[in-house]
Amino acid sequence: MVKASIKCFEGPSADVLLSQTQYLWTGLPPFTQCKISVAPVSNRNLLKVIKVTTWPAVGITADIIASETVITNTTIYIRWRVPSGQYGDVKGYHLLGSGIDTNLTIWTTEYTFTALEPFTVYNFSIAVENMPSEDDLGGGLGNYRFMSYRTCSGGMHLYLSVPELII
């Protein structure tokens, strides 16, 4: 019989006895480096050691931070940035709201909603889409972040600069 061990840095470790040639560990945090070792139970001589990095099963939710918003009576302009951190490889963004259902590239971090009604509340949602791993695992859309803005009543222009507002 063979024993397999997994030790994740800053995370879980576990030992299992293998009666087959594969085993699926579940519940591991994404983007965590782990070392997997396999050895016979009888003598503990290592047969194989491999280092892996876990990957998310679905898209990771990243906090979309509004860095600038410009509102007129008929338009809402938003610009955002994704804070640095373990968010995986970003493929792009998905934007919903005010008749918009669109995919934006990774380089597009702003959008202008046009032809809006004055003094009306509009709701928007944006999600980060992550690329799958090299093995085509994981990736996809993370959870949507919700934003709500009201257009001006007419003729007015409102400029907001909110560099630390998390939406």
CYANA upper distance limits for C-alpha pairs under 8 A (distance plus 0.5 A):
  1 MET  CA     17 LEU  CA      7.51
  1 MET  CA     18 LEU  CA      7.03
  1 MET  CA     19 SER  CA      7.03
  1 MET  CA     40 PRO  CA      6.61
  1 MET  CA     41 VAL  CA      6.53
  1 MET  CA     42 SER  CA      8.34
  2 VAL  CA     17 LEU  CA      6.36
  2 VAL  CA     18 LEU  CA      5.83
  2 VAL  CA     19 SER  CA      7.73
  2 VAL  CA     38 VAL  CA      7.45
  2 VAL  CA     39 ALA  CA      6.25
  2 VAL  CA     40 PRO  CA      4.80
  2 VAL  CA     41 VAL  CA      5.90
  3 LYS  CA     15 ASP  CA      7.39
  3 LYS  CA     16 VAL  CA      6.24
  3 LYS  CA     17 LEU  CA      5.02
  3 LYS  CA     18 LEU  CA      6.36
  3 LYS  CA     38 VAL  CA      6.35
  3 LYS  CA     39 ALA  CA      5.95
  3 LYS  CA     40 PRO  CA      6.32
  3 LYS  CA     41 VAL  CA      6.13
  4 ALA  CA     15 ASP  CA      6.24
  4 ALA  CA     16 VAL  CA      5.90
  4 ALA  CA     17 LEU  CA      6.83
  4 ALA  CA     18 LEU  CA      7.36
  4 ALA  CA     36 ILE  CA      7.57
  4 ALA  CA     37 SER  CA      6.21
  4 ALA  CA     38 VAL  CA      4.92
  4 ALA  CA     39 ALA  CA      6.98
  5 SER  CA     13 SER  CA      7.80
  5 SER  CA     14 ALA  CA      6.20
  5 SER  CA     15 ASP  CA      4.89
  5 SER  CA     16 VAL  CA      6.96
  5 SER  CA     36 ILE  CA      6.10
  5 SER  CA     37 SER  CA      5.78
  5 SER  CA     38 VAL  CA      6.96
  6 ILE  CA     12 PRO  CA      8.43
  6 ILE  CA     13 SER  CA      5.77
  6 ILE  CA     14 ALA  CA      5.91
  6 ILE  CA     15 ASP  CA      7.07
  6 ILE  CA     34 CYS  CA      7.11
  6 ILE  CA     35 LYS  CA      6.18
  6 ILE  CA     36 ILE  CA      4.96
  6 ILE  CA     37 SER  CA      7.06
  7 LYS  CA     11 GLY  CA      8.08
  7 LYS  CA     12 PRO  CA      6.85
  7 LYS  CA     13 SER  CA      4.77
  7 LYS  CA     14 ALA  CA      7.26
  7 LYS  CA     34 CYS  CA      5.96
  7 LYS  CA     35 LYS  CA      5.79
  7 LYS  CA     36 ILE  CA      7.04
  8 CYS  CA     12 PRO  CA      6.02
  8 CYS  CA     13 SER  CA      6.44
  8 CYS  CA     32 THR  CA      7.16
  8 CYS  CA     33 GLN  CA      6.26
  8 CYS  CA     34 CYS  CA      4.42
  8 CYS  CA     35 LYS  CA      6.77
  9 PHE  CA     32 THR  CA      7.24
  9 PHE  CA     33 GLN  CA      6.30
  9 PHE  CA     34 CYS  CA      6.53
 10 GLU  CA     32 THR  CA      8.24
 11 GLY  CA     28 LEU  CA      8.23
 11 GLY  CA     29 PRO  CA      7.96
 11 GLY  CA     32 THR  CA      8.10
 12 PRO  CA     28 LEU  CA      7.74
 18 LEU  CA     22 GLN  CA      8.08
 18 LEU  CA     23 TYR  CA      7.90
 28 LEU  CA     32 THR  CA      8.39
 28 LEU  CA     54 THR  CA      7.69
 29 PRO  CA     54 THR  CA      7.53
 29 PRO  CA     56 PRO  CA      8.16
 30 PRO  CA     53 THR  CA      8.39
 30 PRO  CA     54 THR  CA      5.61
 30 PRO  CA     55 TRP  CA      5.35
 30 PRO  CA     56 PRO  CA      5.32
 31 PHE  CA     53 THR  CA      6.35
 31 PHE  CA     54 THR  CA      5.55
 31 PHE  CA     55 TRP  CA      5.94
 31 PHE  CA     56 PRO  CA      7.69
 31 PHE  CA     86 GLN  CA      7.35
 31 PHE  CA     88 GLY  CA      7.97
 32 THR  CA     53 THR  CA      5.83
 32 THR  CA     54 THR  CA      5.81
 32 THR  CA     55 TRP  CA      8.29
 33 GLN  CA     51 LYS  CA      7.60
 33 GLN  CA     52 VAL  CA      6.30
 33 GLN  CA     53 THR  CA      4.85
 33 GLN  CA     54 THR  CA      7.03
 34 CYS  CA     51 LYS  CA      6.24
 34 CYS  CA     52 VAL  CA      5.83
 34 CYS  CA     53 THR  CA      6.49
 34 CYS  CA     54 THR  CA      7.91
 35 LYS  CA     49 VAL  CA      7.46
 35 LYS  CA     50 ILE  CA      6.28
 35 LYS  CA     51 LYS  CA      4.96
 35 LYS  CA     52 VAL  CA      6.82
 36 ILE  CA     49 VAL  CA      6.15
 36 ILE  CA     50 ILE  CA      5.83
 36 ILE  CA     51 LYS  CA      6.78
 36 ILE  CA     52 VAL  CA      8.18
 37 SER  CA     46 LEU  CA      7.38
 37 SER  CA     47 LEU  CA      8.08
 37 SER  CA     48 LYS  CA      6.15
 37 SER  CA     49 VAL  CA      4.83
 37 SER  CA     50 ILE  CA      7.01
 38 VAL  CA     46 LEU  CA      6.37
 38 VAL  CA     47 LEU  CA      6.05
 38 VAL  CA     48 LYS  CA      5.76
 38 VAL  CA     49 VAL  CA      7.02
 39 ALA  CA     43 ASN  CA      8.30
 39 ALA  CA     44 ARG  CA      5.73
 39 ALA  CA     45 ASN  CA      6.08
 39 ALA  CA     46 LEU  CA      4.98
 39 ALA  CA     47 LEU  CA      5.66
 39 ALA  CA     48 LYS  CA      7.65
 40 PRO  CA     44 ARG  CA      5.92
 40 PRO  CA     45 ASN  CA      7.13
 40 PRO  CA     46 LEU  CA      7.91
 40 PRO  CA     47 LEU  CA      8.09
 55 TRP  CA    133 SER  CA      7.24
 55 TRP  CA    137 LEU  CA      7.85
 55 TRP  CA    138 GLY  CA      6.89
 56 PRO  CA     60 ILE  CA      7.55
 56 PRO  CA    137 LEU  CA      8.42
 56 PRO  CA    138 GLY  CA      5.70
 56 PRO  CA    139 GLY  CA      7.11
 57 ALA  CA    137 LEU  CA      7.35
 57 ALA  CA    138 GLY  CA      4.53
 57 ALA  CA    139 GLY  CA      7.04
 58 VAL  CA    138 GLY  CA      5.45
 58 VAL  CA    139 GLY  CA      5.48
 58 VAL  CA    140 GLY  CA      5.85
 58 VAL  CA    141 LEU  CA      7.24
 58 VAL  CA    142 GLY  CA      7.33
 59 GLY  CA    128 VAL  CA      7.80
 59 GLY  CA    129 GLU  CA      6.45
 59 GLY  CA    130 ASN  CA      5.74
 59 GLY  CA    138 GLY  CA      7.47
 59 GLY  CA    139 GLY  CA      5.22
 59 GLY  CA    140 GLY  CA      4.77
 59 GLY  CA    141 LEU  CA      4.85
 59 GLY  CA    142 GLY  CA      4.58
 59 GLY  CA    143 ASN  CA      8.19
 60 ILE  CA     87 TYR  CA      6.52
 60 ILE  CA     88 GLY  CA      7.87
 60 ILE  CA    128 VAL  CA      7.74
 60 ILE  CA    129 GLU  CA      8.14
 60 ILE  CA    130 ASN  CA      7.28
 60 ILE  CA    139 GLY  CA      8.18
 60 ILE  CA    140 GLY  CA      8.42
 60 ILE  CA    141 LEU  CA      7.50
 60 ILE  CA    142 GLY  CA      5.07
 60 ILE  CA    143 ASN  CA      7.85
 61 THR  CA     87 TYR  CA      8.06
 61 THR  CA    127 ALA  CA      7.67
 61 THR  CA    128 VAL  CA      7.07
 61 THR  CA    141 LEU  CA      8.33
 61 THR  CA    142 GLY  CA      4.82
 61 THR  CA    143 ASN  CA      5.66
 61 THR  CA    144 TYR  CA      7.93
 62 ALA  CA     82 VAL  CA      7.18
 62 ALA  CA     83 PRO  CA      8.16
 62 ALA  CA     87 TYR  CA      6.96
 62 ALA  CA    127 ALA  CA      8.25
 62 ALA  CA    128 VAL  CA      7.03
 62 ALA  CA    142 GLY  CA      7.87
 63 ASP  CA     82 VAL  CA      6.92
 63 ASP  CA     83 PRO  CA      7.46
 63 ASP  CA    145 ARG  CA      7.94
 63 ASP  CA    166 ILE  CA      7.13
 63 ASP  CA    167 ILE  CA      7.48
 64 ILE  CA     80 TRP  CA      6.85
 64 ILE  CA     81 ARG  CA      6.66
 64 ILE  CA     82 VAL  CA      5.82
 64 ILE  CA     83 PRO  CA      7.93
 64 ILE  CA    126 ILE  CA      8.29
 64 ILE  CA    145 ARG  CA      7.44
 64 ILE  CA    166 ILE  CA      6.99
 64 ILE  CA    167 ILE  CA      6.49
 65 ILE  CA     80 TRP  CA      5.96
 65 ILE  CA     81 ARG  CA      6.07
 65 ILE  CA     82 VAL  CA      6.83
 65 ILE  CA     83 PRO  CA      7.83
 65 ILE  CA    163 PRO  CA      7.96
 65 ILE  CA    164 GLU  CA      7.37
 65 ILE  CA    165 LEU  CA      6.55
 65 ILE  CA    166 ILE  CA      5.24
 65 ILE  CA    167 ILE  CA      6.31
 66 ALA  CA     78 ILE  CA      7.50
 66 ALA  CA     79 ARG  CA      6.49
 66 ALA  CA     80 TRP  CA      4.96
 66 ALA  CA     81 ARG  CA      7.24
 66 ALA  CA    162 VAL  CA      7.09
 66 ALA  CA    163 PRO  CA      7.09
 66 ALA  CA    164 GLU  CA      8.04
 66 ALA  CA    165 LEU  CA      6.71
 66 ALA  CA    166 ILE  CA      7.17
 66 ALA  CA    167 ILE  CA      7.18
 67 SER  CA     78 ILE  CA      8.36
 67 SER  CA     79 ARG  CA      6.30
 67 SER  CA     80 TRP  CA      5.73
 67 SER  CA     81 ARG  CA      7.31
 67 SER  CA    161 SER  CA      6.92
 67 SER  CA    162 VAL  CA      6.02
 67 SER  CA    163 PRO  CA      5.01
 67 SER  CA    164 GLU  CA      7.70
 67 SER  CA    165 LEU  CA      8.10
 68 GLU  CA     78 ILE  CA      6.47
 68 GLU  CA     79 ARG  CA      5.80
 68 GLU  CA     80 TRP  CA      7.54
 68 GLU  CA    160 LEU  CA      6.70
 68 GLU  CA    161 SER  CA      5.35
 68 GLU  CA    162 VAL  CA      6.51
 68 GLU  CA    163 PRO  CA      7.47
 69 THR  CA     76 ILE  CA      7.68
 69 THR  CA     77 TYR  CA      6.01
 69 THR  CA     78 ILE  CA      5.13
 69 THR  CA     79 ARG  CA      6.97
 69 THR  CA    159 TYR  CA      6.90
 69 THR  CA    160 LEU  CA      5.76
 69 THR  CA    161 SER  CA      6.88
 69 THR  CA    162 VAL  CA      8.28
 70 VAL  CA     76 ILE  CA      6.42
 70 VAL  CA     77 TYR  CA      5.53
 70 VAL  CA     78 ILE  CA      7.20
 70 VAL  CA    157 HIS  CA      8.13
 70 VAL  CA    158 LEU  CA      6.60
 70 VAL  CA    159 TYR  CA      5.20
 70 VAL  CA    160 LEU  CA      6.59
 71 ILE  CA     75 THR  CA      6.41
 71 ILE  CA     76 ILE  CA      5.11
 71 ILE  CA     77 TYR  CA      6.82
 71 ILE  CA    150 ARG  CA      8.40
 71 ILE  CA    151 THR  CA      6.48
 71 ILE  CA    152 CYS  CA      7.29
 71 ILE  CA    157 HIS  CA      6.55
 71 ILE  CA    158 LEU  CA      5.63
 71 ILE  CA    159 TYR  CA      6.77
 72 THR  CA     76 ILE  CA      6.98
 72 THR  CA    151 THR  CA      6.35
 72 THR  CA    152 CYS  CA      5.86
 72 THR  CA    154 GLY  CA      8.11
 72 THR  CA    155 GLY  CA      7.86
 72 THR  CA    156 MET  CA      6.66
 72 THR  CA    157 HIS  CA      5.15
 72 THR  CA    158 LEU  CA      6.69
 73 ASN  CA    116 LEU  CA      7.91
 73 ASN  CA    117 GLU  CA      7.40
 73 ASN  CA    118 PRO  CA      5.02
 73 ASN  CA    119 PHE  CA      7.16
 73 ASN  CA    151 THR  CA      5.47
 73 ASN  CA    152 CYS  CA      4.71
 73 ASN  CA    153 SER  CA      6.19
 73 ASN  CA    154 GLY  CA      5.44
 73 ASN  CA    155 GLY  CA      6.83
 73 ASN  CA    156 MET  CA      7.09
 73 ASN  CA    157 HIS  CA      7.69
 74 THR  CA    114 THR  CA      6.63
 74 THR  CA    115 ALA  CA      5.97
 74 THR  CA    116 LEU  CA      4.87
 74 THR  CA    117 GLU  CA      6.08
 74 THR  CA    118 PRO  CA      6.17
 74 THR  CA    151 THR  CA      6.98
 74 THR  CA    152 CYS  CA      8.11
 75 THR  CA    112 THR  CA      7.21
 75 THR  CA    113 PHE  CA      5.92
 75 THR  CA    114 THR  CA      5.10
 75 THR  CA    115 ALA  CA      6.98
 75 THR  CA    116 LEU  CA      6.35
 75 THR  CA    151 THR  CA      7.50
 76 ILE  CA    112 THR  CA      6.16
 76 ILE  CA    113 PHE  CA      5.65
 76 ILE  CA    114 THR  CA      7.34
 76 ILE  CA    149 TYR  CA      8.33
 76 ILE  CA    151 THR  CA      7.50
 77 TYR  CA    110 GLU  CA      7.84
 77 TYR  CA    111 TYR  CA      6.29
 77 TYR  CA    112 THR  CA      4.68
 77 TYR  CA    113 PHE  CA      6.75
 78 ILE  CA    110 GLU  CA      6.02
 78 ILE  CA    111 TYR  CA      6.05
 78 ILE  CA    112 THR  CA      6.91
 79 ARG  CA    109 THR  CA      6.22
 79 ARG  CA    110 GLU  CA      4.58
 79 ARG  CA    111 TYR  CA      7.07
 80 TRP  CA    109 THR  CA      5.98
 80 TRP  CA    110 GLU  CA      6.73
 81 ARG  CA    109 THR  CA      7.00
 87 TYR  CA    130 ASN  CA      8.31
 88 GLY  CA    130 ASN  CA      6.82
 88 GLY  CA    131 MET  CA      8.05
 89 ASP  CA    130 ASN  CA      6.07
 89 ASP  CA    131 MET  CA      6.10
 90 VAL  CA    106 ILE  CA      7.00
 90 VAL  CA    128 VAL  CA      7.39
 90 VAL  CA    129 GLU  CA      6.44
 90 VAL  CA    130 ASN  CA      5.01
 90 VAL  CA    131 MET  CA      6.54
 91 LYS  CA    105 THR  CA      7.31
 91 LYS  CA    106 ILE  CA      6.08
 91 LYS  CA    128 VAL  CA      8.23
 91 LYS  CA    129 GLU  CA      5.93
 91 LYS  CA    130 ASN  CA      5.63
 91 LYS  CA    131 MET  CA      5.78
 92 GLY  CA    103 ASN  CA      7.60
 92 GLY  CA    104 LEU  CA      6.07
 92 GLY  CA    105 THR  CA      4.93
 92 GLY  CA    106 ILE  CA      4.47
 92 GLY  CA    107 TRP  CA      8.04
 92 GLY  CA    108 THR  CA      8.28
 92 GLY  CA    128 VAL  CA      6.62
 92 GLY  CA    129 GLU  CA      5.75
 92 GLY  CA    130 ASN  CA      7.68
 93 TYR  CA    103 ASN  CA      6.30
 93 TYR  CA    104 LEU  CA      5.53
 93 TYR  CA    105 THR  CA      6.92
 93 TYR  CA    106 ILE  CA      7.19
 93 TYR  CA    126 ILE  CA      7.21
 93 TYR  CA    127 ALA  CA      6.05
 93 TYR  CA    128 VAL  CA      5.11
 93 TYR  CA    129 GLU  CA      5.99
 94 HIS  CA    101 ASP  CA      7.86
 94 HIS  CA    102 THR  CA      6.29
 94 HIS  CA    103 ASN  CA      5.03
 94 HIS  CA    104 LEU  CA      6.57
 94 HIS  CA    126 ILE  CA      6.04
 94 HIS  CA    127 ALA  CA      5.72
 94 HIS  CA    128 VAL  CA      7.03
 94 HIS  CA    129 GLU  CA      7.56
 94 HIS  CA    141 LEU  CA      8.41
 95 LEU  CA    100 ILE  CA      7.42
 95 LEU  CA    101 ASP  CA      6.31
 95 LEU  CA    102 THR  CA      5.91
 95 LEU  CA    103 ASN  CA      6.89
 95 LEU  CA    104 LEU  CA      7.93
 95 LEU  CA    124 PHE  CA      7.77
 95 LEU  CA    125 SER  CA      6.36
 95 LEU  CA    126 ILE  CA      5.06
 95 LEU  CA    127 ALA  CA      7.25
 96 LEU  CA    100 ILE  CA      5.73
 96 LEU  CA    101 ASP  CA      5.12
 96 LEU  CA    102 THR  CA      7.21
 96 LEU  CA    124 PHE  CA      6.16
 96 LEU  CA    125 SER  CA      5.65
 96 LEU  CA    126 ILE  CA      6.85
 97 GLY  CA    101 ASP  CA      7.27
 97 GLY  CA    122 TYR  CA      7.96
 97 GLY  CA    123 ASN  CA      6.40
 97 GLY  CA    124 PHE  CA      4.88
 97 GLY  CA    125 SER  CA      6.87
 98 SER  CA    113 PHE  CA      8.10
 98 SER  CA    122 TYR  CA      7.08
 98 SER  CA    123 ASN  CA      7.57
 98 SER  CA    124 PHE  CA      7.61
104 LEU  CA    108 THR  CA      6.43
116 LEU  CA    120 THR  CA      8.49
116 LEU  CA    151 THR  CA      8.17
117 GLU  CA    151 THR  CA      7.74
118 PRO  CA    151 THR  CA      5.88
118 PRO  CA    152 CYS  CA      6.16
118 PRO  CA    153 SER  CA      5.55
118 PRO  CA    154 GLY  CA      6.49
119 PHE  CA    150 ARG  CA      6.49
119 PHE  CA    151 THR  CA      5.24
119 PHE  CA    152 CYS  CA      5.45
119 PHE  CA    153 SER  CA      4.91
119 PHE  CA    154 GLY  CA      7.96
120 THR  CA    150 ARG  CA      5.71
120 THR  CA    151 THR  CA      5.96
120 THR  CA    152 CYS  CA      8.27
121 VAL  CA    148 SER  CA      7.28
121 VAL  CA    149 TYR  CA      6.04
121 VAL  CA    150 ARG  CA      4.59
121 VAL  CA    151 THR  CA      7.08
122 TYR  CA    148 SER  CA      6.16
122 TYR  CA    149 TYR  CA      5.92
122 TYR  CA    150 ARG  CA      6.55
122 TYR  CA    151 THR  CA      8.33
123 ASN  CA    146 PHE  CA      7.71
123 ASN  CA    147 MET  CA      6.25
123 ASN  CA    148 SER  CA      4.91
123 ASN  CA    149 TYR  CA      7.09
124 PHE  CA    146 PHE  CA      6.40
124 PHE  CA    147 MET  CA      5.61
124 PHE  CA    148 SER  CA      6.69
125 SER  CA    144 TYR  CA      6.21
125 SER  CA    145 ARG  CA      5.80
125 SER  CA    146 PHE  CA      5.01
125 SER  CA    147 MET  CA      6.54
126 ILE  CA    144 TYR  CA      5.71
126 ILE  CA    145 ARG  CA      5.84
126 ILE  CA    146 PHE  CA      7.32
127 ALA  CA    141 LEU  CA      6.84
127 ALA  CA    142 GLY  CA      6.28
127 ALA  CA    143 ASN  CA      6.43
127 ALA  CA    144 TYR  CA      4.95
127 ALA  CA    145 ARG  CA      6.75
128 VAL  CA    141 LEU  CA      6.32
128 VAL  CA    142 GLY  CA      6.16
128 VAL  CA    143 ASN  CA      8.25
128 VAL  CA    144 TYR  CA      8.25
129 GLU  CA    139 GLY  CA      7.61
129 GLU  CA    140 GLY  CA      5.73
129 GLU  CA    141 LEU  CA      4.76
129 GLU  CA    142 GLY  CA      6.74
130 ASN  CA    139 GLY  CA      5.19
130 ASN  CA    140 GLY  CA      5.71
130 ASN  CA    141 LEU  CA      6.83
130 ASN  CA    142 GLY  CA      8.12
131 MET  CA    138 GLY  CA      8.19
131 MET  CA    139 GLY  CA      5.26
131 MET  CA    140 GLY  CA      7.01
132 PRO  CA    136 ASP  CA      5.55
132 PRO  CA    137 LEU  CA      5.73
132 PRO  CA    138 GLY  CA      5.45
132 PRO  CA    139 GLY  CA      4.53
132 PRO  CA    140 GLY  CA      7.63
133 SER  CA    137 LEU  CA      5.69
133 SER  CA    138 GLY  CA      6.92
133 SER  CA    139 GLY  CA      7.55
145 ARG  CA    167 ILE  CA      6.86
146 PHE  CA    167 ILE  CA      7.04
147 MET  CA    167 ILE  CA      6.78
152 CYS  CA    156 MET  CA      6.45
152 CYS  CA    157 HIS  CA      7.37
152 CYS  CA    158 LEU  CA      7.75
